[in-house]
Amino acid sequence: MRRALLALLCALAPAAGAADAASVLASLEAAGRSLKTMQAGFVESKVVVLLEETTVQKGTVYLQVPGRFRWNYVAPQESAVLIRDGQFFRYFPRSKQVFKGKAKGEADLLVGFGPGAAGLAQKYKVTLAGEEKVGAVPAHVLDLAPRPEQSSVFSAIRLYVDKARNIPVQTRLTEPTGDHTTIRFENVVVNGVLPKDAFDLKLPRDVVEVQ
C-alpha cells in the first residue's frame, strides 16, 4: 500500500525542470533585455468573424530598441507601417496617402520582443497553455489576459515562444469583437545590422496626408 501511494505521488509530481508560466516569462524577458535589433519575414492572417472573412498579408518587419519598428507589407498590397519617436505612420504608395497620428496600441504587434517582453506579468494575467509546433519550431504557448486596471486594444493575446531561442515565433491578437490576427515570424535575425534607411519613410511630393 505504501509503495503504491509513493508511486502515485511521484506520478502526480511535476517533472524536474518542467516549464511553467513564470519560467517561460523569465526566459522571454532575459532574451528581451539583450535584444537591440530584430528583422524577420512575417505572414499576417486577420479573421473578421462577422463577415466570415480572412485576409492574408506578407512582408518584412524591423525593430530597433528603443521605440522604433517598421512593417513593410508587400502582398497583396504594398504599404508600410512605421512607429518612430512616438508617432504612427501608415503609407499606401498606390494611392499616395499617408495616415499620421500618435502611436497607441501598435506596439502590441511585437509584444514579447525586446522591451515588449518586460513587465508582462504586471500588465497581463499569464498562463501556460502547453506546447505546440509553429512550422518545425517547438514553442511554449502563453495566454495573456489584460488585467482589469490595464487598458489594451486586445482582449487576449496568445504568444508562441521558441523553446530554444526564447523569442516569439507567432502571436495571436484577439479584439473585443472576436476578430483576431495571427502573425507568424520567419527567418528571425536578432541583433543583426539593419538597413540604414529602415526607419526612413520616403514620401512623394504629391502625397496626401490624412490625420
C-alpha positions in Angstrom: 0.0 0.0 0.0 2.8 2.4 1.0 4.7 1.6 -2.2 1.6 2.2 -4.3 1.0 5.6 -2.6 4.6 6.7 -3.3 4.3 5.7 -6.9 1.0 7.7 -7.2 2.7 10.8 -5.7 5.7 10.5 -8.0 3.4 10.3 -11.0 1.5 13.4 -9.9 4.6 15.5 -9.1 5.8 17.9 -11.8 9.0 16.7 -13.6 12.2 18.4 -12.5 12.8 21.5 -14.6 9.3 21.4 -16.1 8.3 24.7 -17.6 5.7 26.9 -16.0 4.4 30.4 -17.0 6.9 32.1 -14.6 9.9 30.3 -16.0 8.9 30.9 -19.7 8.3 34.6 -18.9 11.7 34.9 -17.2 13.4 33.4 -20.2 11.4 35.7 -22.5 12.4 38.8 -20.5 16.1 37.8 -20.4 16.2 37.4 -24.2 14.3 40.7 -24.5 16.9 42.6 -22.4 19.7 41.5 -24.8 17.8 42.4 -27.9 18.8 45.6 -29.7 17.6 44.9 -33.3 15.4 42.3 -35.0 14.4 41.6 -38.5 12.1 38.9 -39.9 9.7 37.9 -42.5 6.1 37.6 -41.5 2.7 36.2 -42.6 -0.3 38.0 -41.1 -3.7 36.5 -41.2 -6.7 38.5 -40.0 -10.1 36.9 -39.4 -13.3 39.1 -39.3 -15.8 36.9 -37.5 -19.0 38.7 -38.5 -18.1 38.6 -42.2 -16.5 35.1 -42.0 -13.6 36.7 -43.9 -9.9 36.0 -43.7 -7.2 38.2 -45.3 -3.5 37.3 -45.5 -0.7 39.7 -45.8 3.1 39.1 -46.1 6.2 41.2 -45.7 9.2 42.1 -43.5 9.5 43.7 -40.1 12.3 45.7 -38.5 12.7 46.6 -34.8 15.3 48.8 -33.2 15.4 49.4 -29.4 14.2 51.8 -28.1 10.9 52.6 -29.7 11.3 52.1 -33.5 9.7 49.5 -35.7 8.5 49.1 -39.2 6.3 46.7 -41.1 6.7 46.6 -44.9 3.8 44.8 -46.5 4.5 43.5 -50.0 1.4 41.4 -50.7 -1.4 41.6 -51.6 -1.0 45.4 -51.5 2.2 47.3 -50.9 2.2 49.5 -47.8 4.3 50.4 -44.7 3.6 50.9 -41.0 6.2 52.9 -39.2 6.5 53.8 -35.5 9.2 56.3 -34.7 9.6 58.8 -31.8 6.1 58.1 -30.5 4.5 58.8 -33.9 2.5 56.4 -36.2 2.6 56.5 -40.0 0.8 54.2 -42.4 1.7 54.8 -46.1 0.0 53.4 -49.2 2.2 54.1 -52.3 -0.5 53.1 -54.8 -3.0 55.8 -53.6 -0.2 58.2 -52.4 -1.8 58.5 -49.0 -0.1 58.6 -45.6 -2.0 58.4 -42.3 -0.3 60.1 -39.3 -1.0 60.1 -35.6 0.2 59.3 -32.2 1.3 55.7 -31.6 -1.2 53.8 -29.5 -1.6 50.0 -29.3 0.6 49.2 -32.3 3.5 48.1 -30.1 1.4 45.1 -29.1 2.1 43.7 -32.5 5.6 43.0 -31.3 4.8 42.0 -27.7 7.4 39.7 -26.4 10.3 41.3 -28.3 12.9 43.5 -26.6 11.3 45.9 -24.0 8.0 44.4 -25.0 8.9 41.3 -23.0 9.4 43.2 -19.8 6.7 43.5 -17.2 4.2 41.3 -18.9 3.1 39.8 -15.6 2.2 43.3 -14.4 0.1 44.1 -17.4 -1.5 40.6 -18.0 -2.6 37.5 -16.2 -0.3 35.0 -17.8 -1.0 31.2 -18.1 1.0 28.5 -19.8 -1.4 26.7 -22.3 1.0 24.0 -23.3 3.4 23.4 -26.2 2.9 23.4 -29.9 5.0 23.5 -33.1 5.0 26.6 -35.3 6.2 25.1 -38.5 9.1 23.0 -37.4 9.8 25.1 -34.3 8.8 23.7 -30.8 7.2 26.5 -28.8 5.7 27.2 -25.4 2.2 28.7 -25.6 1.4 31.6 -23.3 -2.1 33.1 -22.9 -2.1 36.8 -21.8 -5.3 38.3 -20.5 -5.2 42.1 -19.7 -5.5 42.9 -16.0 -8.7 45.0 -15.2 -6.6 48.1 -14.4 -4.8 48.0 -17.7 -6.1 49.4 -21.0 -5.5 47.3 -24.0 -6.6 47.3 -27.6 -6.8 43.5 -27.4 -8.9 41.3 -25.1 -6.5 38.4 -25.3 -3.0 37.7 -26.7 -1.5 34.3 -27.3 2.3 34.1 -27.6 4.1 31.2 -29.1 7.7 31.3 -27.7 10.5 29.4 -29.4 11.8 26.9 -26.8 15.4 27.2 -28.0 15.7 31.0 -28.6 13.1 32.3 -26.1 11.7 34.8 -28.6 8.1 34.8 -30.1 7.7 32.9 -33.4 3.9 33.6 -33.6 1.4 35.9 -32.0 -2.4 35.8 -32.0 -4.2 39.0 -31.0 -7.9 38.9 -30.3 -10.1 42.0 -30.3 -13.2 42.5 -28.1 -15.3 41.9 -31.2 -13.8 38.4 -31.5 -11.9 39.4 -34.7 -8.3 38.1 -34.4 -5.0 38.5 -36.1 -2.3 35.8 -36.2 1.3 36.9 -37.1 3.9 34.2 -37.8 7.5 35.3 -37.8 10.0 33.6 -40.2 13.8 33.7 -40.5 14.2 35.9 -37.4 17.6 37.6 -37.1 18.4 39.1 -33.7 21.0 41.9 -33.2 21.9 41.9 -36.8 22.7 45.1 -38.9 19.5 46.7 -40.2 19.3 48.7 -43.5 20.4 52.3 -43.0 17.1 53.6 -44.2 15.0 51.1 -42.3 13.1 53.8 -40.4 13.1 56.5 -43.1 9.8 57.0 -44.8 10.3 58.4 -48.3 7.2 60.1 -49.4 6.5 61.7 -52.9 5.9 65.4 -53.1 2.2 64.9 -54.0 1.4 62.6 -51.1 -2.0 63.2 -49.4 -1.6 63.5 -45.7 -4.5 62.2 -43.5 -4.6 62.9 -39.8 
